[in-house]
Amino acid sequence: MLIIPAIDLKDGACVRLKQGVMDDSTVYGDDPVQMAARWVAAGTRRLHLVDLNGAFDGKPINGDAVTAIARAYPDLPIQIGGGIRNLDTIEHYITAGVQYLIIGTKAVKEPSFVTAACKAFPGHIIVGLDAKEGLVATDGWAEVSDIKATELAKRFEQDGVESIVYTDIARDGMMQGVNVEQTVAMAQASSIPVIASGGITNMEDIKALQAMASEGILGAITGRAIYEGTLDVAEAQRYCDQASNS
Protein backbone atom coordinates (compact mmCIF):
# COMPACT_ATOMS: atom_id res chain seq x y z
CA MET A 1 0.00 0.00 0.00
CA LEU A 2 1.32 3.40 -1.00
CA ILE A 3 1.46 6.35 1.39
CA ILE A 4 0.64 9.34 -0.82
CA PRO A 5 1.32 12.84 0.55
CA ALA A 6 -1.16 15.49 -0.57
CA ILE A 7 -0.16 18.96 -1.72
CA ASP A 8 -3.26 21.12 -2.04
CA LEU A 9 -2.67 24.27 -4.07
CA LYS A 10 -4.58 27.48 -3.46
CA ASP A 11 -3.42 30.79 -4.97
CA GLY A 12 0.03 29.23 -5.53
CA ALA A 13 0.51 28.21 -1.87
CA CYS A 14 0.35 24.79 -0.16
CA VAL A 15 -2.72 24.63 2.07
CA ARG A 16 -5.16 22.23 3.71
CA LEU A 17 -8.89 22.77 3.97
CA LYS A 18 -11.36 21.48 6.53
CA GLN A 19 -14.17 19.57 4.80
CA GLY A 20 -13.39 21.34 1.52
CA VAL A 21 -14.30 24.84 2.75
CA MET A 22 -12.14 27.33 0.81
CA ASP A 23 -12.36 29.97 3.54
CA ASP A 24 -11.18 27.50 6.21
CA SER A 25 -7.64 26.89 4.99
CA THR A 26 -4.31 26.51 6.76
CA VAL A 27 -1.23 27.60 4.79
CA TYR A 28 1.75 25.24 5.17
CA GLY A 29 4.15 26.79 2.68
CA ASP A 30 4.45 29.05 -0.34
CA ASP A 31 6.86 26.90 -2.39
CA PRO A 32 5.16 23.78 -3.82
CA VAL A 33 8.41 22.37 -5.28
CA GLN A 34 10.13 22.67 -1.89
CA MET A 35 7.15 20.91 -0.29
CA ALA A 36 7.38 18.12 -2.84
CA ALA A 37 11.09 17.79 -2.05
CA ARG A 38 10.21 17.21 1.60
CA TRP A 39 8.01 14.22 0.80
CA VAL A 40 10.40 12.83 -1.81
CA ALA A 41 13.15 12.91 0.84
CA ALA A 42 10.81 10.93 3.13
CA GLY A 43 10.65 8.20 0.50
CA THR A 44 7.22 8.65 -1.01
CA ARG A 45 6.58 6.81 -4.27
CA ARG A 46 3.65 8.93 -5.46
CA LEU A 47 2.37 12.48 -4.90
CA HIS A 48 -1.23 13.69 -4.81
CA LEU A 49 -1.76 17.26 -6.02
CA VAL A 50 -5.02 19.18 -5.93
CA ASP A 51 -5.71 22.44 -7.73
CA LEU A 52 -8.27 23.81 -5.26
CA ASN A 53 -8.95 26.97 -7.26
CA GLY A 54 -9.34 24.79 -10.34
CA ALA A 55 -11.89 22.55 -8.62
CA PHE A 56 -14.12 25.56 -8.01
CA ASP A 57 -13.43 27.39 -11.28
CA GLY A 58 -13.70 24.33 -13.53
CA LYS A 59 -10.33 24.91 -15.19
CA PRO A 60 -6.65 24.67 -14.13
CA ILE A 61 -5.52 27.67 -12.06
CA ASN A 62 -2.37 26.35 -10.34
CA GLY A 63 -1.02 24.55 -13.40
CA ASP A 64 2.37 26.28 -13.24
CA ALA A 65 3.06 24.87 -9.76
CA VAL A 66 2.02 21.38 -10.89
CA THR A 67 4.29 21.58 -13.93
CA ALA A 68 7.20 22.81 -11.79
CA ILE A 69 6.90 19.80 -9.47
CA ALA A 70 6.64 17.37 -12.40
CA ARG A 71 9.77 18.85 -14.00
CA ALA A 72 11.69 18.78 -10.72
CA TYR A 73 10.87 15.08 -10.19
CA PRO A 74 10.43 13.47 -13.62
CA ASP A 75 10.62 9.91 -12.23
CA LEU A 76 8.01 10.43 -9.50
CA PRO A 77 4.42 9.44 -10.37
CA ILE A 78 2.15 12.43 -9.76
CA GLN A 79 -1.63 12.44 -9.69
CA ILE A 80 -3.51 15.72 -10.07
CA GLY A 81 -7.14 16.63 -9.51
CA GLY A 82 -9.13 19.85 -9.64
CA GLY A 83 -10.58 21.50 -12.73
CA ILE A 84 -9.99 18.66 -15.19
CA ARG A 85 -13.03 18.96 -17.43
CA ASN A 86 -11.73 18.36 -20.98
CA LEU A 87 -9.26 16.23 -22.96
CA ASP A 88 -7.04 19.22 -23.78
CA THR A 89 -6.32 19.74 -20.06
CA ILE A 90 -5.43 16.06 -19.67
CA GLU A 91 -3.09 16.20 -22.66
CA HIS A 92 -1.45 19.37 -21.30
CA TYR A 93 -0.72 17.76 -17.93
CA ILE A 94 0.59 14.50 -19.42
CA THR A 95 2.90 16.49 -21.71
CA ALA A 96 4.11 18.35 -18.62
CA GLY A 97 5.06 15.03 -17.01
CA VAL A 98 2.05 14.25 -14.81
CA GLN A 99 1.27 10.53 -14.71
CA TYR A 100 -2.34 10.40 -13.49
CA LEU A 101 -5.33 12.70 -13.95
CA ILE A 102 -8.18 12.62 -11.45
CA ILE A 103 -11.64 13.26 -12.88
CA GLY A 104 -14.13 14.15 -10.16
CA THR A 105 -17.18 16.33 -10.76
CA LYS A 106 -17.21 15.64 -14.51
CA ALA A 107 -17.15 11.87 -13.85
CA VAL A 108 -20.37 12.15 -11.87
CA LYS A 109 -22.18 14.58 -14.16
CA GLU A 110 -20.94 13.15 -17.46
CA PRO A 111 -19.69 9.55 -17.06
CA SER A 112 -19.14 9.26 -20.81
CA PHE A 113 -16.26 11.73 -20.45
CA VAL A 114 -14.38 9.13 -18.36
CA THR A 115 -14.92 6.58 -21.13
CA ALA A 116 -13.52 9.00 -23.71
CA ALA A 117 -10.58 10.00 -21.49
CA CYS A 118 -9.62 6.36 -20.80
CA LYS A 119 -9.74 5.65 -24.53
CA ALA A 120 -7.59 8.66 -25.39
CA PHE A 121 -5.14 8.28 -22.50
CA PRO A 122 -5.17 4.63 -21.37
CA GLY A 123 -3.61 3.96 -17.97
CA HIS A 124 -3.61 7.62 -16.95
CA ILE A 125 -7.16 8.19 -15.69
CA ILE A 126 -8.25 8.07 -12.04
CA VAL A 127 -11.81 8.77 -10.94
CA GLY A 128 -12.26 10.83 -7.79
CA LEU A 129 -15.39 9.92 -5.85
CA ASP A 130 -16.14 12.14 -2.87
CA ALA A 131 -18.96 10.97 -0.66
CA LYS A 132 -20.95 12.01 2.38
CA GLU A 133 -22.71 9.11 4.11
CA GLY A 134 -22.07 7.04 0.99
CA LEU A 135 -23.63 9.54 -1.44
CA VAL A 136 -21.55 11.29 -4.11
CA ALA A 137 -20.72 15.00 -3.69
CA THR A 138 -19.58 17.30 -6.52
CA ASP A 139 -18.48 20.86 -7.31
CA GLY A 140 -15.89 21.19 -4.57
CA TRP A 141 -18.30 19.27 -2.28
CA ALA A 142 -20.88 22.04 -2.53
CA GLU A 143 -23.50 19.64 -3.91
CA VAL A 144 -24.49 16.22 -2.55
CA SER A 145 -26.30 13.95 -5.03
CA ASP A 146 -28.60 10.97 -4.50
CA ILE A 147 -26.13 8.63 -6.27
CA LYS A 148 -24.44 5.90 -4.24
CA ALA A 149 -20.66 6.05 -4.62
CA THR A 150 -20.36 2.25 -4.81
CA GLU A 151 -22.88 2.08 -7.67
CA LEU A 152 -21.06 4.76 -9.63
CA ALA A 153 -17.77 2.88 -9.19
CA LYS A 154 -19.26 -0.13 -10.99
CA ARG A 155 -20.16 2.14 -13.92
CA PHE A 156 -16.45 2.80 -14.58
CA GLU A 157 -15.29 -0.81 -14.37
CA GLN A 158 -15.33 -1.39 -18.11
CA ASP A 159 -13.59 1.89 -18.98
CA GLY A 160 -10.09 0.96 -17.81
CA VAL A 161 -9.90 3.45 -14.93
CA GLU A 162 -6.50 3.12 -13.18
CA SER A 163 -7.92 3.58 -9.67
CA ILE A 164 -10.56 5.39 -7.63
CA VAL A 165 -9.68 8.03 -5.06
CA TYR A 166 -12.40 7.66 -2.45
CA THR A 167 -12.81 10.55 -0.02
CA ASP A 168 -15.12 10.61 2.97
CA ILE A 169 -15.75 14.35 3.08
CA ALA A 170 -17.23 14.31 6.56
CA ARG A 171 -13.74 13.37 7.80
CA ASP A 172 -11.45 15.20 5.39
CA GLY A 173 -9.08 17.56 7.18
CA MET A 174 -10.79 16.88 10.50
CA MET A 175 -8.16 14.51 11.98
CA GLN A 176 -10.92 12.15 13.14
CA GLY A 177 -9.69 8.91 11.63
CA VAL A 178 -10.25 7.25 8.28
CA ASN A 179 -13.57 5.57 7.38
CA VAL A 180 -12.18 2.06 6.85
CA GLU A 181 -15.61 0.45 6.50
CA GLN A 182 -16.73 2.70 3.62
CA THR A 183 -13.33 2.46 1.93
CA VAL A 184 -13.44 -1.36 2.01
CA ALA A 185 -17.03 -1.30 0.72
CA MET A 186 -15.86 0.84 -2.20
CA ALA A 187 -12.95 -1.54 -2.92
CA GLN A 188 -15.30 -4.54 -2.85
CA ALA A 189 -17.88 -2.86 -5.09
CA SER A 190 -15.73 -3.15 -8.21
CA SER A 191 -12.44 -4.54 -9.51
CA ILE A 192 -10.90 -1.04 -9.62
CA PRO A 193 -8.18 -0.44 -6.97
CA VAL A 194 -9.12 2.17 -4.37
CA ILE A 195 -7.00 4.93 -2.86
CA ALA A 196 -8.29 5.98 0.57
CA SER A 197 -8.58 9.66 1.39
CA GLY A 198 -10.03 11.75 4.20
CA GLY A 199 -9.44 11.65 7.94
CA ILE A 200 -6.13 9.75 8.04
CA THR A 201 -4.60 10.90 11.34
CA ASN A 202 -1.96 8.50 12.64
CA MET A 203 -0.38 5.06 12.37
CA GLU A 204 -3.53 3.40 13.71
CA ASP A 205 -5.36 4.51 10.57
CA ILE A 206 -2.55 3.23 8.37
CA LYS A 207 -2.53 -0.13 10.17
CA ALA A 208 -6.31 -0.44 9.83
CA LEU A 209 -6.15 0.24 6.09
CA GLN A 210 -3.11 -1.98 5.52
CA ALA A 211 -4.94 -4.85 7.26
CA MET A 212 -7.62 -4.58 4.55
CA ALA A 213 -5.28 -3.76 1.64
CA SER A 214 -5.84 -7.21 0.07
CA GLU A 215 -9.48 -6.21 -0.55
CA GLY A 216 -8.20 -3.79 -3.21
CA ILE A 217 -6.82 -0.77 -1.35
CA LEU A 218 -3.90 0.56 -3.40
CA GLY A 219 -2.89 3.51 -1.25
CA ALA A 220 -3.73 6.16 1.32
CA ILE A 221 -3.63 9.91 0.74
CA THR A 222 -2.61 11.93 3.77
CA GLY A 223 -2.51 15.69 4.20
CA ARG A 224 -3.09 17.50 7.49
CA ALA A 225 -1.64 14.60 9.54
CA ILE A 226 1.79 14.78 7.89
CA TYR A 227 1.88 18.58 8.03
CA GLU A 228 0.96 18.68 11.71
CA GLY A 229 3.25 15.80 12.63
CA THR A 230 0.79 13.14 13.82
CA LEU A 231 1.94 10.82 11.02
CA ASP A 232 5.43 10.22 9.66
CA VAL A 233 5.50 9.43 5.92
CA ALA A 234 8.70 7.36 6.05
CA GLU A 235 7.54 5.32 9.05
CA ALA A 236 4.11 4.70 7.51
CA GLN A 237 5.53 3.56 4.16
CA ARG A 238 8.07 1.34 5.91
CA TYR A 239 5.28 -0.31 7.93
CA CYS A 240 3.18 -0.97 4.80
CA ASP A 241 6.14 -2.43 2.93
CA GLN A 242 7.00 -4.77 5.80
CA ALA A 243 3.37 -5.81 6.28
CA SER A 244 2.90 -6.65 2.61
CA ASN A 245 6.14 -8.64 2.52
CA SER A 246 5.45 -10.67 5.65
C-alpha positions in Angstrom: 0.0 0.0 0.0 1.3 3.4 -1.0 1.5 6.4 1.4 0.6 9.3 -0.8 1.3 12.8 0.5 -1.2 15.5 -0.6 -0.2 19.0 -1.7 -3.3 21.1 -2.0 -2.7 24.3 -4.1 -4.6 27.5 -3.5 -3.4 30.8 -5.0 0.0 29.2 -5.5 0.5 28.2 -1.9 0.4 24.8 -0.2 -2.7 24.6 2.1 -5.2 22.2 3.7 -8.9 22.8 4.0 -11.4 21.5 6.5 -14.2 19.6 4.8 -13.4 21.3 1.5 -14.3 24.8 2.7 -12.1 27.3 0.8 -12.4 30.0 3.5 -11.2 27.5 6.2 -7.6 26.9 5.0 -4.3 26.5 6.8 -1.2 27.6 4.8 1.7 25.2 5.2 4.2 26.8 2.7 4.4 29.1 -0.3 6.9 26.9 -2.4 5.2 23.8 -3.8 8.4 22.4 -5.3 10.1 22.7 -1.9 7.2 20.9 -0.3 7.4 18.1 -2.8 11.1 17.8 -2.0 10.2 17.2 1.6 8.0 14.2 0.8 10.4 12.8 -1.8 13.1 12.9 0.8 10.8 10.9 3.1 10.7 8.2 0.5 7.2 8.6 -1.0 6.6 6.8 -4.3 3.6 8.9 -5.5 2.4 12.5 -4.9 -1.2 13.7 -4.8 -1.8 17.3 -6.0 -5.0 19.2 -5.9 -5.7 22.4 -7.7 -8.3 23.8 -5.3 -8.9 27.0 -7.3 -9.3 24.8 -10.3 -11.9 22.6 -8.6 -14.1 25.6 -8.0 -13.4 27.4 -11.3 -13.7 24.3 -13.5 -10.3 24.9 -15.2 -6.6 24.7 -14.1 -5.5 27.7 -12.1 -2.4 26.4 -10.3 -1.0 24.6 -13.4 2.4 26.3 -13.2 3.1 24.9 -9.8 2.0 21.4 -10.9 4.3 21.6 -13.9 7.2 22.8 -11.8 6.9 19.8 -9.5 6.6 17.4 -12.4 9.8 18.8 -14.0 11.7 18.8 -10.7 10.9 15.1 -10.2 10.4 13.5 -13.6 10.6 9.9 -12.2 8.0 10.4 -9.5 4.4 9.4 -10.4 2.2 12.4 -9.8 -1.6 12.4 -9.7 -3.5 15.7 -10.1 -7.1 16.6 -9.5 -9.1 19.8 -9.6 -10.6 21.5 -12.7 -10.0 18.7 -15.2 -13.0 19.0 -17.4 -11.7 18.4 -21.0 -9.3 16.2 -23.0 -7.0 19.2 -23.8 -6.3 19.7 -20.1 -5.4 16.1 -19.7 -3.1 16.2 -22.7 -1.4 19.4 -21.3 -0.7 17.8 -17.9 0.6 14.5 -19.4 2.9 16.5 -21.7 4.1 18.4 -18.6 5.1 15.0 -17.0 2.1 14.2 -14.8 1.3 10.5 -14.7 -2.3 10.4 -13.5 -5.3 12.7 -13.9 -8.2 12.6 -11.5 -11.6 13.3 -12.9 -14.1 14.1 -10.2 -17.2 16.3 -10.8 -17.2 15.6 -14.5 -17.2 11.9 -13.8 -20.4 12.2 -11.9 -22.2 14.6 -14.2 -20.9 13.2 -17.5 -19.7 9.6 -17.1 -19.1 9.3 -20.8 -16.3 11.7 -20.4 -14.4 9.1 -18.4 -14.9 6.6 -21.1 -13.5 9.0 -23.7 -10.6 10.0 -21.5 -9.6 6.4 -20.8 -9.7 5.6 -24.5 -7.6 8.7 -25.4 -5.1 8.3 -22.5 -5.2 4.6 -21.4 -3.6 4.0 -18.0 -3.6 7.6 -17.0 -7.2 8.2 -15.7 -8.2 8.1 -12.0 -11.8 8.8 -10.9 -12.3 10.8 -7.8 -15.4 9.9 -5.8 -16.1 12.1 -2.9 -19.0 11.0 -0.7 -20.9 12.0 2.4 -22.7 9.1 4.1 -22.1 7.0 1.0 -23.6 9.5 -1.4 -21.5 11.3 -4.1 -20.7 15.0 -3.7 -19.6 17.3 -6.5 -18.5 20.9 -7.3 -15.9 21.2 -4.6 -18.3 19.3 -2.3 -20.9 22.0 -2.5 -23.5 19.6 -3.9 -24.5 16.2 -2.5 -26.3 14.0 -5.0 -28.6 11.0 -4.5 -26.1 8.6 -6.3 -24.4 5.9 -4.2 -20.7 6.1 -4.6 -20.4 2.2 -4.8 -22.9 2.1 -7.7 -21.1 4.8 -9.6 -17.8 2.9 -9.2 -19.3 -0.1 -11.0 -20.2 2.1 -13.9 -16.5 2.8 -14.6 -15.3 -0.8 -14.4 -15.3 -1.4 -18.1 -13.6 1.9 -19.0 -10.1 1.0 -17.8 -9.9 3.4 -14.9 -6.5 3.1 -13.2 -7.9 3.6 -9.7 -10.6 5.4 -7.6 -9.7 8.0 -5.1 -12.4 7.7 -2.4 -12.8 10.6 0.0 -15.1 10.6 3.0 -15.8 14.3 3.1 -17.2 14.3 6.6 -13.7 13.4 7.8 -11.5 15.2 5.4 -9.1 17.6 7.2 -10.8 16.9 10.5 -8.2 14.5 12.0 -10.9 12.2 13.1 -9.7 8.9 11.6 -10.3 7.2 8.3 -13.6 5.6 7.4 -12.2 2.1 6.8 -15.6 0.4 6.5 -16.7 2.7 3.6 -13.3 2.5 1.9 -13.4 -1.4 2.0 -17.0 -1.3 0.7 -15.9 0.8 -2.2 -13.0 -1.5 -2.9 -15.3 -4.5 -2.9 -17.9 -2.9 -5.1 -15.7 -3.1 -8.2 -12.4 -4.5 -9.5 -10.9 -1.0 -9.6 -8.2 -0.4 -7.0 -9.1 2.2 -4.4 -7.0 4.9 -2.9 -8.3 6.0 0.6 -8.6 9.7 1.4 -10.0 11.7 4.2 -9.4 11.6 7.9 -6.1 9.8 8.0 -4.6 10.9 11.3 -2.0 8.5 12.6 -0.4 5.1 12.4 -3.5 3.4 13.7 -5.4 4.5 10.6 -2.5 3.2 8.4 -2.5 -0.1 10.2 -6.3 -0.4 9.8 -6.2 0.2 6.1 -3.1 -2.0 5.5 -4.9 -4.8 7.3 -7.6 -4.6 4.6 -5.3 -3.8 1.6 -5.8 -7.2 0.1 -9.5 -6.2 -0.6 -8.2 -3.8 -3.2 -6.8 -0.8 -1.4 -3.9 0.6 -3.4 -2.9 3.5 -1.2 -3.7 6.2 1.3 -3.6 9.9 0.7 -2.6 11.9 3.8 -2.5 15.7 4.2 -3.1 17.5 7.5 -1.6 14.6 9.5 1.8 14.8 7.9 1.9 18.6 8.0 1.0 18.7 11.7 3.3 15.8 12.6 0.8 13.1 13.8 1.9 10.8 11.0 5.4 10.2 9.7 5.5 9.4 5.9 8.7 7.4 6.1 7.5 5.3 9.1 4.1 4.7 7.5 5.5 3.6 4.2 8.1 1.3 5.9 5.3 -0.3 7.9 3.2 -1.0 4.8 6.1 -2.4 2.9 7.0 -4.8 5.8 3.4 -5.8 6.3 2.9 -6.6 2.6 6.1 -8.6 2.5 5.4 -10.7 5.6 
